[in-house]
Amino acid sequence: MQSLEKALITKDLHSARGDLCNYIHNVGKSDDLSLLLNTERSLVENDLLRYANSQGMISSLKTAISEINVVKDHIKLVSNSETYDVINRGYSLPKNRKGGLPYDEACQAMASHYARLGNWDKARLTDIEKSILKVRRENIKVMQKLYEKMQAKAIGIEL
């Protein structure tokens, strides 16, 4: 009887993870940067509660939360072209730009988190957990594109 209960619990867990994967995928289609960031932050906070089993992982997840906060702060800055002009001028050297846009802390934070999720994909995970990570990485790419559009608008260039 216990093995049947375990099988049902496992099936329910797999189903819930499938639903989560679909939800995260749909968030990525929304083109809503705030929703994408808030969803990713919630997922990272959940990872911190459920999966952080070493000091290194705890540190990595706390860094991820800090980086998400940096992106949120930069969204406020990039929303105002006068305010963002200071950052644009501060990142004026070619080595601090990508595609004509400042490679600011928000860009760096998103790239860092994208790499972090890629590293987690190398862990022992189920297929559905790997699918969730894949969708999360796709969403980071969507965030990067949305942020780049905001940057271009703020500094007055066409992408």
C-alpha positions in Angstrom: 0.0 0.0 0.0 2.9 2.4 0.8 4.4 1.9 -2.6 1.1 2.8 -4.3 0.9 6.0 -2.1 4.5 6.9 -3.1 3.7 6.3 -6.8 0.6 8.6 -6.5 2.6 11.3 -4.8 5.4 11.0 -7.4 2.8 11.3 -10.2 1.2 14.3 -8.5 4.6 15.9 -8.1 5.5 15.3 -11.7 2.1 16.8 -12.8 2.6 19.9 -10.6 6.1 20.4 -12.0 4.7 20.1 -15.5 2.1 22.7 -14.7 4.8 24.9 -13.3 6.9 24.5 -16.4 3.9 25.5 -18.6 3.2 28.5 -16.3 6.8 29.7 -16.5 6.7 29.3 -20.3 3.5 31.4 -20.5 5.1 34.1 -18.4 7.9 34.3 -20.9 5.4 34.9 -23.7 3.9 37.8 -21.8 6.7 40.3 -22.7 6.1 41.8 -19.2 9.5 42.4 -17.7 8.2 43.0 -14.2 6.2 39.7 -14.3 9.3 37.9 -15.6 11.5 39.3 -12.9 9.0 38.7 -10.1 8.4 35.1 -11.3 12.1 34.4 -11.4 12.6 35.9 -8.0 9.9 33.7 -6.6 11.5 30.7 -8.1 14.9 31.6 -6.7 13.4 32.1 -3.3 11.7 28.7 -3.5 15.0 27.1 -4.7 16.7 28.7 -1.6 14.1 27.1 0.7 13.9 23.7 -1.0 17.3 22.9 -2.7 20.0 24.9 -0.8 22.0 22.1 0.7 25.4 23.6 0.9 26.9 27.0 1.8 28.0 27.4 -1.8 24.5 27.0 -3.1 23.0 29.2 -0.4 25.5 31.9 -1.4 24.7 31.5 -5.1 21.0 31.8 -4.6 21.4 34.8 -2.3 23.5 36.4 -5.0 20.8 35.6 -7.6 18.3 37.5 -5.4 20.6 40.4 -5.1 21.1 40.4 -8.9 17.4 40.4 -9.5 17.1 43.4 -7.2 19.8 45.2 -9.3 17.8 44.5 -12.5 14.6 45.9 -10.8 16.5 49.1 -9.8 17.9 49.5 -13.3 14.5 49.2 -14.8 13.5 52.3 -12.8 16.6 54.1 -14.1 16.2 53.0 -17.7 12.5 54.1 -17.7 13.7 57.7 -17.5 16.0 58.7 -20.3 17.4 61.7 -18.4 18.4 59.4 -15.4 19.7 56.7 -17.7 21.9 59.1 -19.5 24.3 59.1 -16.6 24.7 55.3 -16.9 25.0 55.6 -20.7 27.9 58.0 -20.3 29.5 55.9 -17.5 29.6 52.9 -19.9 30.9 54.8 -22.9 34.0 52.8 -23.7 33.6 50.1 -26.3 34.6 47.4 -23.9 31.6 48.4 -21.7 29.1 48.2 -24.5 27.4 45.5 -26.5 25.5 46.2 -29.7 25.9 49.9 -29.0 24.1 49.6 -25.6 25.7 50.0 -22.2 26.6 46.6 -20.7 25.5 47.9 -17.3 24.9 46.0 -14.0 21.5 44.8 -15.1 22.9 43.3 -18.2 25.7 41.7 -16.2 23.3 40.4 -13.6 21.0 38.8 -16.2 24.0 37.2 -17.9 25.3 35.9 -14.6 21.9 34.4 -13.6 21.6 32.8 -17.1 25.0 31.1 -16.5 24.0 30.1 -13.0 20.9 28.3 -14.3 23.0 26.6 -17.0 25.3 25.3 -14.2 22.4 23.9 -12.3 21.3 22.0 -15.4 24.4 19.9 -15.0 23.1 18.6 -11.6 21.2 15.4 -11.2 17.8 16.5 -12.1 14.7 14.8 -13.5 13.7 15.5 -17.1 10.9 17.9 -15.9 13.3 19.8 -13.6 15.7 20.2 -16.6 12.7 21.4 -18.7 11.9 24.0 -16.0 15.5 25.2 -16.0 15.5 25.4 -19.8 12.3 27.5 -19.8 13.8 29.8 -17.1 16.9 30.3 -19.2 14.7 31.1 -22.2 12.9 33.7 -20.0 16.2 35.3 -19.0 16.8 35.8 -22.8 13.4 37.4 -23.1 14.2 39.7 -20.1 17.5 40.7 -21.8 15.7 41.6 -25.1 13.1 43.6 -23.3 15.7 45.4 -21.2 17.7 46.1 -24.4 14.6 47.7 -26.0 14.2 49.9 -22.9 17.9 50.9 -23.1 17.7 51.7 -26.8 14.6 53.9 -26.2 16.3 55.6 -23.3 19.4 56.6 -25.2 17.5 57.2 -28.5 18.9 54.5 -30.8 17.3 52.0 -33.1 18.0 48.3 -32.6 
